[in-house]
Amino acid sequence: MRTRLVALTLAALTPSWAHAQNPPVTVAVDAAANRHAISPLVYGVHFAPTATLQDLNATVNRYGGNSSGRYNWLENIDNRGGDYFFESIPYPDPAQGELGDTFISTTKAGGAEPFLTMPMVGWVARTNAFRDTLCSFSVAKYPGQTGADGDCGSGCLAGPDTYPCQTGTPFLAADPTDASIPADGAFQQNWMAHIKGVFGPASLGGLRYWGLDNEPTIWHNVYWDVHPLPADTDEMRAKMIDYGSRIKSVDPTAQVLGPEEWGWDAYFYSGKDQQLLSQVACNGPDCPDRLAQGGLDYTAYLLDQLHQYEAGGGGRILDMLTEHFYPQTGEFSPDTSPATQDLRNRSTRGLWDPNYVNESFINDTVRLIPRMKDWVDTYYPGTKIGLTEYDWGADNHINGATAEADLLGIFGREGLDMALKWNPPVLGSPVAKAFQMYRNYDGAKSTFGDTSVSATSAANPDNLAAFAAERTSDSALTVMVVNKQRVGSITTTVNLANYAATGNVEVWQLTSANSITHVTDFAYAGGTFSRSLPPQTVTLFVVHGSGGGPATADLAISKTDGQTTASPSQSVTYAIVASNAGPGDANGA
């Protein structure tokens, strides 16, 4: 295979910030290396209204979080659990399923795919004939609570401060029927049927994505009014099979995602084992569920069990392994102190880098995306992977924007199948503009490429990140470079290989001024271009050309017998010649 170098030369701009220079870096982009599709589903959000979805050009919109796990579709009401005084609060419209129906409709109007959460805890909110707000922990019924909103108490009684109570001790003997009703798989199957009845099957434009609840291993920390004891592995295995098979029976074309767990500990331990670990009643390998799982990680065990269920004739009921991940050392906050900004710059490496040790209580190499791929490859091949909640904070600061740009690039490069930012980007915020750099940088919904290609650099990834992708619609090569550093520009040289570039290169840039600017296009010729990038910027180079896929073969076959005539019954020997005019190799020919 031949390698074609295309030379590009850009005059470096020298605004006022250019006097502070960091060491120059080089980014090597090879349009024929490491090619793979970028899933469009990595550009997802939560709870976004139609206008936000349209302006971001987002692809997925999830209805999730703690309240979603207690939604009662028959009464159109949910319970907020420990998030807000365990209140069962009706939505204004009493129509059955209105919340989910409206969410699906407004999401589709925004051009995105809706994602609903399927409650599995076994209890959902209830109200009365007057649609009053009901309380799981009525102060009148259960006095002595440490906090309240009117008659709705916090579920924490005076006593030693015990997690999850900020003050006091969880009260674990409430009557669950005070503000909730039982809701098993059969109850929820009727909601599944309602959704299909209103919107049709997923294959014909209906709801494609059902998530199996929300962070089940901490039900006992959020829903202790109805589930005071932690869920063990047996409960979760049974519920995933029950609810997943019901979803598939109602709509075989819908996709089921799970286990939707909260973070690091939940990847390895059941809710029961997590509680025992917190009480220092076991040390990990000796925890009861871990022992019952044959020593397997909790996630690995669930995948293995669902794989066995399918192999036994039950069918595939899990299409995507989905987890949640938040950095645990203060990044997920508005904090923009220099130390936290630098930490944000580093901690994104936990998603992929085998050499990065997480600086929180985790104190380990997370390498989350490769880890999830390893679990799937070993225990349930063919299952997709997704991060259905993530957030690095600082949405209103350029540091949050550079982190988001880094994350979106990582998701595409590492081959994640779905990623959903928790706090929906507020239009006009730096983080929203970072999102738009990938999905709507010009206001006309032009996007970063959809086929990831190799972009490598010797630069410290804490300081600079670079990603590249070819865009199918026009064969443009898009190169995203993120200067994370708080101070000083970086002269960045981009070398291109295996891309037949022609015409101009466009430059789009997000800066600390919180605007996306279209810098003047530059004509070029040659194999490299350089640009001085200001501190804390996201820069998109759009290189136009004739396509950067791997070089293809040009095969021809000829045959000849070397003579012009032949007699009857005469044997003739032919010479067959196969040739390849390239430029690519002909493999398997």
C-alpha positions as CSV (number, residue, x, y, z in Angstrom):
1,M,0.0,0.0,0.0
2,R,1.3,3.4,-0.9
3,T,1.3,6.3,1.5
4,R,0.5,9.7,0.1
5,L,1.5,12.8,2.0
6,V,-0.3,16.0,1.5
7,A,1.5,19.2,2.4
8,L,-0.4,22.1,3.9
9,T,1.0,25.4,5.2
10,L,-1.0,27.9,7.3
11,A,0.2,31.2,8.5
12,A,0.2,31.2,12.3
13,L,-1.9,33.9,13.9
14,T,-0.2,35.9,16.6
15,P,-2.8,37.5,18.9
16,S,-2.0,38.9,22.3
17,W,-1.9,35.6,24.0
18,A,0.9,34.3,21.8
19,H,3.8,35.6,23.8
20,A,3.3,32.7,26.3
21,Q,4.3,29.6,24.4
22,N,4.4,26.0,25.5
23,P,6.6,23.5,23.8
24,P,5.5,22.7,20.2
25,V,3.7,19.5,19.4
26,T,3.1,17.3,16.4
27,V,0.0,15.4,15.6
28,A,0.3,12.6,13.0
29,V,-3.0,11.8,11.2
30,D,-3.2,8.6,9.1
31,A,-6.5,8.3,7.3
32,A,-5.9,4.7,6.5
33,A,-5.1,3.5,10.0
34,N,-7.3,2.4,12.9
35,R,-10.4,3.1,10.8
36,H,-13.8,2.3,12.5
37,A,-17.2,3.8,12.6
38,I,-18.0,6.3,15.3
39,S,-21.4,5.5,16.8
40,P,-23.7,8.5,16.5
41,L,-25.2,7.5,19.9
42,V,-22.1,8.9,21.8
43,Y,-23.6,12.4,21.4
44,G,-26.4,11.9,23.9
45,V,-27.9,13.9,26.8
46,H,-30.6,13.8,29.5
47,F,-33.9,15.6,29.8
48,A,-33.2,18.0,27.0
49,P,-36.2,19.9,25.5
50,T,-36.8,20.0,21.8
51,A,-35.0,23.2,21.1
52,T,-31.9,22.1,22.9
53,L,-31.8,18.8,21.1
54,Q,-32.1,20.6,17.8
55,D,-29.4,23.2,18.5
56,L,-27.0,20.6,19.9
57,N,-27.9,18.2,17.1
58,A,-27.9,15.5,19.9
59,T,-28.7,11.9,19.0
60,V,-30.2,10.4,22.2
61,N,-32.2,11.8,25.1
62,R,-32.6,9.8,28.3
63,Y,-35.3,10.0,30.9
64,G,-33.4,8.6,33.9
65,G,-32.3,9.3,37.4
66,N,-33.7,8.3,40.8
67,S,-37.3,9.6,40.2
68,S,-37.6,7.5,37.0
69,G,-37.1,4.3,39.1
70,R,-40.4,5.0,40.9
71,Y,-42.6,6.2,38.0
72,N,-46.2,4.9,38.0
73,W,-47.4,5.1,34.5
74,L,-51.0,4.5,35.4
75,E,-51.3,7.5,37.7
76,N,-48.5,9.6,36.0
77,I,-46.6,10.2,39.2
78,D,-43.2,9.4,40.6
79,N,-41.5,9.4,44.0
80,R,-38.3,11.4,44.5
81,G,-36.9,9.0,47.1
82,G,-33.9,10.4,49.1
83,D,-33.4,13.1,46.5
84,Y,-36.4,15.1,47.9
85,F,-38.0,13.9,51.1
86,F,-39.5,10.7,49.6
87,E,-42.4,12.7,48.1
88,S,-44.8,11.1,45.7
89,I,-45.6,14.1,43.4
90,P,-48.2,13.8,40.7
91,Y,-47.6,15.4,37.3
92,P,-50.2,18.0,36.2
93,D,-51.7,15.8,33.5
94,P,-53.5,12.7,35.0
95,A,-53.5,10.8,31.7
96,Q,-51.9,7.4,31.9
97,G,-48.3,7.4,30.7
98,E,-48.3,11.1,29.8
99,L,-44.8,11.7,31.1
100,G,-43.3,9.0,28.9
101,D,-45.5,9.8,25.9
102,T,-44.6,13.5,26.0
103,F,-40.9,12.7,26.5
104,I,-40.8,10.5,23.5
105,S,-42.7,13.0,21.3
106,T,-40.7,16.0,22.3
107,T,-37.4,14.1,21.9
108,K,-38.3,12.9,18.4
109,A,-39.4,16.4,17.5
110,G,-35.8,17.4,18.4
111,G,-34.4,14.8,16.0
112,A,-33.1,12.5,18.8
113,E,-33.9,9.0,19.9
114,P,-35.7,8.7,23.3
115,F,-34.5,6.4,26.0
116,L,-36.8,5.4,28.9
117,T,-36.0,3.9,32.2
118,M,-37.9,0.7,33.3
119,P,-38.5,0.7,37.1
120,M,-37.6,-2.7,38.7
121,V,-37.4,-1.9,42.4
122,G,-40.9,-3.4,42.9
123,W,-42.7,-0.3,44.1
124,V,-43.9,2.9,42.3
125,A,-45.4,6.1,43.6
126,R,-49.1,6.5,44.3
127,T,-51.5,9.3,44.9
128,N,-55.2,9.7,46.1
129,A,-58.4,10.7,44.4
130,F,-57.4,14.4,44.9
131,R,-53.9,13.8,43.4
132,D,-52.3,15.1,46.5
133,T,-48.6,14.7,47.2
134,L,-48.1,11.8,49.6
135,C,-45.2,11.2,52.0
136,S,-43.3,8.0,52.5
137,F,-42.1,9.3,56.0
138,S,-44.9,11.4,57.4
139,V,-43.7,13.5,60.3
140,A,-47.0,13.1,61.9
141,K,-46.8,9.3,61.7
142,Y,-43.0,9.0,62.3
143,P,-41.9,11.9,64.6
144,G,-38.3,12.7,65.4
145,Q,-37.0,13.0,61.9
146,T,-34.0,15.3,61.3
147,G,-35.5,17.2,58.3
148,A,-38.8,17.7,56.6
149,D,-40.7,19.5,53.8
150,G,-44.0,20.1,55.5
151,D,-45.2,16.7,56.6
152,C,-42.8,14.8,54.4
153,G,-39.8,13.8,56.4
154,S,-36.3,12.9,55.4
155,G,-36.5,9.3,56.6
156,C,-33.7,10.0,59.0
157,L,-34.3,9.8,62.8
158,A,-32.2,11.5,65.4
159,G,-29.2,9.5,66.3
160,P,-25.7,8.8,65.1
161,D,-25.0,10.1,61.6
162,T,-25.3,7.1,59.3
163,Y,-25.0,7.1,55.6
164,P,-27.0,7.9,53.5
165,C,-28.5,10.3,56.1
166,Q,-26.5,13.6,56.3
167,T,-27.8,13.9,59.9
168,G,-29.3,11.1,61.8
169,T,-29.9,7.4,61.1
170,P,-32.1,5.9,58.3
171,F,-35.6,4.8,59.5
172,L,-36.1,1.3,58.0
173,A,-39.5,0.3,59.3
174,A,-41.9,2.6,57.4
175,D,-45.0,1.2,55.8
176,P,-44.2,1.2,52.0
177,T,-47.9,1.6,51.1
178,D,-48.0,5.1,52.6
179,A,-46.9,6.6,49.3
180,S,-46.3,3.7,47.0
181,I,-47.9,0.6,45.5
182,P,-46.4,-2.7,44.5
183,A,-45.4,-2.9,40.9
184,D,-44.0,-6.1,39.5
185,G,-43.0,-7.2,36.0
186,A,-46.6,-7.8,34.9
187,F,-47.5,-4.2,36.0
188,Q,-44.6,-2.8,34.0
189,Q,-45.4,-5.0,31.0
190,N,-48.6,-3.1,30.5
191,W,-46.6,0.2,30.3
192,M,-44.3,-1.5,27.7
193,A,-47.5,-2.4,25.7
194,H,-48.8,1.1,26.1
195,I,-45.7,2.6,24.6
196,K,-45.7,0.2,21.7
197,G,-49.4,0.9,21.1
198,V,-48.9,4.6,21.0
199,F,-45.7,4.8,19.0
200,G,-45.4,1.4,17.2
201,P,-42.5,-1.0,17.4
202,A,-38.9,0.2,17.5
203,S,-38.4,-1.1,14.0
204,L,-41.0,1.3,12.7
205,G,-40.0,4.4,14.6
206,G,-41.1,3.5,18.1
207,L,-39.1,3.5,21.3
208,R,-35.8,1.9,20.7
209,Y,-34.1,2.0,24.1
210,W,-35.2,0.7,27.5
211,G,-32.8,0.9,30.4
212,L,-33.2,-1.6,33.2
213,D,-33.8,0.8,36.2
214,N,-31.3,3.2,37.6
215,E,-28.3,2.2,39.8
216,P,-30.0,-0.8,41.5
217,T,-27.1,-1.6,43.8
218,I,-27.8,1.6,45.8
219,W,-31.6,1.2,45.9
220,H,-31.2,0.8,49.7
221,N,-29.5,4.3,49.9
222,V,-32.1,6.1,47.8
223,Y,-35.4,4.1,48.2
224,W,-35.1,2.8,51.7
225,D,-38.8,3.6,52.2
226,V,-39.6,0.6,49.9
227,H,-36.3,-1.3,49.6
228,P,-34.5,-1.0,52.9
229,L,-32.2,-3.9,52.4
230,P,-29.5,-3.9,49.6
231,A,-30.2,-5.9,46.5
232,D,-28.2,-9.1,46.2
233,T,-26.9,-10.7,43.0
234,D,-29.8,-13.2,42.8
235,E,-32.4,-10.5,42.9
236,M,-30.7,-8.5,40.1
237,R,-30.2,-11.6,37.9
238,A,-33.8,-12.6,38.3
239,K,-35.1,-9.1,37.6
240,M,-32.9,-8.4,34.6
241,I,-34.2,-11.7,33.1
242,D,-37.8,-11.0,34.0
243,Y,-38.1,-7.4,32.8
244,G,-35.7,-7.8,29.9
245,S,-37.7,-10.8,28.5
246,R,-40.9,-8.9,29.0
247,I,-39.6,-6.0,26.9
248,K,-38.5,-8.4,24.2
249,S,-41.9,-10.2,24.2
250,V,-43.7,-6.9,23.7
251,D,-41.3,-5.5,21.1
252,P,-38.5,-7.9,19.9
253,T,-37.0,-5.0,18.0
254,A,-36.5,-2.8,21.1
255,Q,-33.0,-2.7,22.7
256,V,-32.5,-3.5,26.4
257,L,-29.7,-1.8,28.3
258,G,-28.3,-2.5,31.7
259,P,-27.4,-2.9,34.5
260,E,-27.1,1.0,34.6
261,E,-24.9,1.0,37.7
262,W,-23.6,4.0,39.5
263,G,-19.9,3.7,39.4
264,W,-16.7,1.9,40.5
265,D,-17.8,-0.2,43.4
266,A,-20.9,-1.4,41.6
267,Y,-18.9,-2.7,38.7
268,F,-17.4,-5.3,41.0
269,Y,-19.8,-5.9,43.9
270,S,-23.6,-6.3,44.4
271,G,-25.5,-4.0,46.6
272,K,-25.4,-6.5,49.4
273,D,-21.6,-6.8,49.2
274,Q,-21.1,-3.0,48.9
275,Q,-23.0,-2.5,52.2
276,L,-20.9,-5.2,53.9
277,L,-17.7,-3.7,52.6
278,S,-18.7,-0.3,54.0
279,Q,-19.3,-1.9,57.3
280,V,-16.0,-3.7,57.1
281,A,-17.9,-7.0,57.4
282,C,-16.0,-8.4,54.5
283,N,-12.9,-7.5,52.5
284,G,-13.9,-8.1,48.9
285,P,-12.9,-11.6,47.8
286,D,-14.6,-13.1,50.9
287,C,-17.9,-11.1,50.5
288,P,-20.9,-13.5,50.3
289,D,-22.2,-12.6,46.8
290,R,-18.7,-12.5,45.4
291,L,-18.1,-16.0,46.7
292,A,-21.4,-17.2,45.3
293,Q,-20.4,-15.7,41.9
294,G,-17.3,-17.9,41.9
295,G,-15.1,-14.9,42.5
296,L,-16.3,-13.1,39.3
297,D,-16.8,-9.4,39.2
298,Y,-20.4,-8.5,39.7
299,T,-20.7,-7.1,36.1
300,A,-18.9,-10.1,34.6
301,Y,-21.2,-12.5,36.5
302,L,-24.4,-10.8,35.3
303,L,-23.1,-10.9,31.7
304,D,-22.2,-14.6,32.0
305,Q,-25.6,-15.4,33.5
306,L,-27.5,-13.6,30.7
307,H,-25.3,-15.3,28.1
308,Q,-26.1,-18.6,29.6
309,Y,-29.8,-17.7,29.6
310,E,-29.6,-17.0,25.9
311,A,-27.6,-20.2,25.2
312,G,-30.3,-22.1,27.0
313,G,-32.9,-21.0,24.6
314,G,-34.2,-17.9,26.4
315,G,-33.0,-15.5,23.7
316,R,-30.9,-12.4,24.0
317,I,-32.4,-10.0,26.5
318,L,-29.4,-7.6,27.0
319,D,-28.3,-5.6,23.9
320,M,-25.9,-3.2,25.6
321,L,-23.8,-3.3,28.8
322,T,-24.3,0.2,30.3
323,E,-22.7,1.8,33.3
324,H,-22.5,5.3,34.8
325,F,-19.2,7.0,35.6
326,Y,-18.4,10.3,37.4
327,P,-15.0,11.4,38.4
328,Q,-14.8,11.2,42.2
329,T,-12.4,14.0,43.3
330,G,-14.5,17.1,42.8
331,E,-14.4,17.4,39.0
332,F,-18.2,16.9,38.8
333,S,-18.9,20.3,40.3
334,P,-18.7,24.0,39.4
335,D,-15.3,24.2,41.0
336,T,-12.8,25.9,38.6
337,S,-9.9,26.5,40.9
338,P,-6.5,25.9,39.2
339,A,-6.0,22.6,40.9
340,T,-9.5,21.3,39.9
341,Q,-9.0,22.5,36.3
342,D,-5.8,20.5,36.1
343,L,-7.4,17.5,37.7
344,R,-10.2,17.6,35.0
345,N,-7.6,17.7,32.3
346,R,-6.0,14.6,33.7
347,S,-8.9,12.5,34.9
348,T,-10.5,11.9,31.4
349,R,-7.6,9.5,30.9
350,G,-9.3,7.1,33.3
351,L,-11.6,6.2,30.4
352,W,-8.9,4.7,28.3
353,D,-5.3,5.0,29.6
354,P,-3.8,1.9,31.2
355,N,-1.1,4.1,32.8
356,Y,-3.4,6.5,34.6
357,V,-4.2,5.8,38.2
358,N,-7.4,7.4,39.3
359,E,-6.7,10.1,42.0
360,S,-9.8,9.5,44.1
361,F,-10.6,6.7,46.6
362,I,-10.5,4.4,43.6
363,N,-6.7,4.6,43.5
364,D,-6.5,2.2,40.6
365,T,-6.3,2.1,36.8
366,V,-9.9,2.4,35.7
367,R,-9.4,2.1,31.9
368,L,-13.1,1.9,31.8
369,I,-13.9,1.5,28.1
370,P,-11.3,-1.2,27.5
371,R,-12.4,-2.9,30.8
372,M,-16.0,-3.0,29.6
373,K,-14.9,-4.4,26.2
374,D,-12.9,-7.1,28.0
375,W,-15.9,-8.1,30.1
376,V,-18.1,-8.3,27.0
377,D,-15.6,-10.2,24.9
378,T,-15.1,-12.8,27.7
379,Y,-18.6,-13.2,29.1
380,Y,-21.1,-12.1,26.5
381,P,-19.7,-11.5,23.0
382,G,-21.7,-9.3,20.7
383,T,-23.0,-7.1,23.5
384,K,-22.5,-3.3,22.9
385,I,-21.2,-1.0,25.6
386,G,-22.3,2.4,26.8
387,L,-21.9,5.1,29.4
388,T,-25.4,6.2,30.0
389,E,-24.4,8.8,32.6
390,Y,-21.2,10.8,32.7
391,D,-20.3,14.4,33.6
392,W,-17.1,16.3,34.3
393,G,-18.7,19.5,35.6
394,A,-17.8,23.1,35.1
395,D,-20.4,23.5,32.4
396,N,-20.2,27.3,32.5
397,H,-16.4,27.5,32.2
398,I,-14.0,26.9,29.3
399,N,-12.3,24.2,31.4
400,G,-15.6,22.2,31.4
401,A,-15.8,22.8,27.6
402,T,-12.3,21.4,26.9
403,A,-13.0,18.4,29.1
404,E,-16.2,17.8,27.2
405,A,-14.5,18.1,23.9
406,D,-11.8,15.6,25.1
407,L,-14.5,13.2,26.3
408,L,-16.5,13.2,23.0
409,G,-13.3,12.6,21.1
410,I,-12.4,9.7,23.4
411,F,-15.8,8.1,23.0
412,G,-15.4,8.0,19.2
413,R,-11.8,6.9,19.2
414,E,-12.3,4.2,21.7
415,G,-15.3,2.7,20.1
416,L,-18.0,3.3,22.7
417,D,-21.5,2.6,21.4
418,M,-23.5,5.1,23.5
419,A,-22.6,8.0,25.8
420,L,-25.1,10.4,27.6
421,K,-24.1,13.5,29.4
422,W,-26.0,13.9,32.7
423,N,-26.5,17.6,33.0
424,P,-28.0,18.7,29.7
425,P,-25.9,21.4,28.2
426,V,-27.6,24.8,28.5
427,L,-27.6,26.5,25.2
428,G,-25.0,29.2,25.0
429,S,-22.8,27.7,27.7
430,P,-19.2,26.7,27.1
431,V,-20.0,23.0,27.4
432,A,-22.9,23.4,24.9
433,K,-20.5,25.0,22.5
434,A,-18.0,22.2,23.0
435,F,-20.8,19.7,22.1
436,Q,-21.6,21.8,19.0
437,M,-18.0,21.7,17.9
438,Y,-18.7,18.0,17.2
439,R,-22.3,18.2,16.1
440,N,-23.2,21.7,14.8
441,Y,-20.1,23.9,14.6
442,D,-21.4,26.1,11.8
443,G,-25.1,26.4,12.8
444,A,-26.0,24.3,9.8
445,K,-25.5,20.9,11.6
446,S,-22.1,20.2,10.1
447,T,-20.4,17.6,12.2
448,F,-17.1,15.9,13.1
449,G,-16.5,12.9,10.9
450,D,-18.2,9.6,11.4
451,T,-15.3,7.3,10.7
452,S,-12.5,7.5,13.2
453,V,-8.9,7.4,11.9
454,S,-5.6,7.5,13.7
455,A,-4.4,10.7,15.3
456,T,-1.3,10.3,17.5
457,S,1.0,12.6,19.3
458,A,3.8,12.5,21.8
459,A,2.3,15.4,23.6
460,N,1.3,14.9,27.3
461,P,-2.5,14.0,27.1
462,D,-3.0,16.2,30.2
463,N,-2.1,19.2,28.0
464,L,-3.3,18.4,24.5
465,A,-5.7,15.9,22.9
466,A,-6.2,15.3,19.2
467,F,-8.8,13.2,17.3
468,A,-9.5,12.7,13.6
469,A,-12.3,11.3,11.6
470,E,-13.4,11.2,8.0
471,R,-16.9,12.5,7.1
472,T,-18.8,10.2,4.8
473,S,-21.1,12.9,3.4
474,D,-18.3,14.9,1.7
475,S,-15.1,12.9,2.4
476,A,-13.7,15.7,4.4
477,L,-11.1,14.9,7.0
478,T,-11.9,16.5,10.4
479,V,-9.2,17.0,13.0
480,M,-10.1,18.1,16.5
481,V,-7.3,19.5,18.7
482,V,-7.9,20.4,22.3
483,N,-5.4,22.6,24.1
484,K,-6.3,22.0,27.7
485,Q,-3.6,24.1,29.3
486,R,-4.6,27.1,31.3
487,V,-1.7,29.3,30.3
488,G,0.2,29.5,27.1
489,S,-0.4,28.7,23.4
490,I,0.8,25.6,21.7
491,T,2.2,25.6,18.2
492,T,0.7,22.4,16.8
493,T,1.8,20.8,13.6
494,V,-0.5,18.3,11.9
495,N,1.0,15.8,9.5
496,L,-1.4,14.0,7.2
497,A,-0.9,10.6,5.5
498,N,-3.2,8.6,3.2
499,Y,-5.5,11.5,2.3
500,A,-5.8,13.1,-1.1
501,A,-6.4,16.7,0.1
502,T,-7.4,19.5,-2.3
503,G,-8.6,23.1,-1.9
504,N,-8.9,24.9,1.4
505,V,-8.8,24.0,5.1
506,E,-11.4,25.4,7.3
507,V,-10.6,26.4,10.9
508,W,-13.3,26.6,13.6
509,Q,-12.4,27.5,17.1
510,L,-14.0,27.7,20.6
511,T,-12.1,30.0,23.0
512,S,-12.5,31.3,26.5
513,A,-14.5,34.1,25.0
514,N,-17.3,31.5,24.7
515,S,-17.8,31.8,21.0
516,I,-17.3,29.5,18.1
517,T,-15.3,31.4,15.5
518,H,-14.9,30.5,11.8
519,V,-11.3,31.6,11.2
520,T,-10.5,32.5,7.6
521,D,-10.0,29.5,5.3
522,F,-6.5,28.8,4.0
523,A,-5.4,27.5,0.7
524,Y,-2.7,24.8,1.1
525,A,-0.4,22.5,-0.7
526,G,2.0,20.0,0.8
527,G,2.0,17.5,3.7
528,T,1.8,19.5,6.9
529,F,0.2,22.5,8.5
530,S,0.9,24.4,11.7
531,R,-1.2,26.6,13.9
532,S,-0.6,28.3,17.2
533,L,-3.5,27.3,19.4
534,P,-4.5,29.6,22.4
535,P,-4.8,28.2,25.9
536,Q,-8.0,26.4,26.7
537,T,-9.3,26.1,23.2
538,V,-11.0,23.6,21.0
539,T,-10.0,23.8,17.4
540,L,-11.5,21.9,14.4
541,F,-9.6,21.7,11.2
542,V,-11.8,20.6,8.2
543,V,-9.6,19.4,5.4
544,H,-11.3,18.8,2.1
545,G,-10.2,16.1,-0.3
546,S,-11.2,13.1,-2.3
547,G,-11.4,10.6,0.5
548,G,-9.0,9.1,2.9
549,G,-9.9,5.5,3.0
550,P,-7.4,2.7,2.7
551,A,-5.9,2.5,-0.9
552,T,-7.9,0.0,-3.0
553,A,-6.7,-2.6,-5.4
554,D,-7.2,-2.3,-9.2
555,L,-7.4,-5.9,-10.5
556,A,-7.3,-7.1,-14.1
557,I,-7.2,-10.6,-15.5
558,S,-6.1,-11.6,-19.0
559,K,-5.7,-14.9,-20.8
560,T,-3.9,-15.9,-24.0
561,D,-3.0,-19.1,-25.9
562,G,-0.3,-17.5,-28.0
563,Q,-1.9,-18.6,-31.3
564,T,-4.5,-17.3,-33.7
565,T,-6.1,-20.6,-34.9
566,A,-6.7,-24.1,-33.6
567,S,-7.6,-27.4,-35.2
568,P,-10.5,-29.5,-34.2
569,S,-9.7,-31.7,-31.1
570,Q,-6.5,-29.8,-30.6
571,S,-5.5,-29.2,-27.0
572,V,-4.9,-25.5,-26.2
573,T,-2.9,-24.1,-23.2
574,Y,-3.9,-20.7,-21.9
575,A,-1.7,-18.4,-19.9
576,I,-3.8,-16.5,-17.3
577,V,-2.3,-13.3,-15.9
578,A,-3.7,-11.5,-12.9
579,S,-2.4,-8.0,-12.3
580,N,-3.0,-5.2,-9.8
581,A,-2.5,-1.6,-10.7
582,G,-3.0,-0.6,-7.1
583,P,-2.4,1.4,-5.2
584,G,-3.6,-1.0,-2.5
585,D,-2.9,-4.7,-2.0
586,A,-5.3,-7.3,-3.2
587,N,-5.8,-9.5,-0.1
588,G,-7.5,-12.8,-0.5
589,A,-7.7,-12.6,-4.3
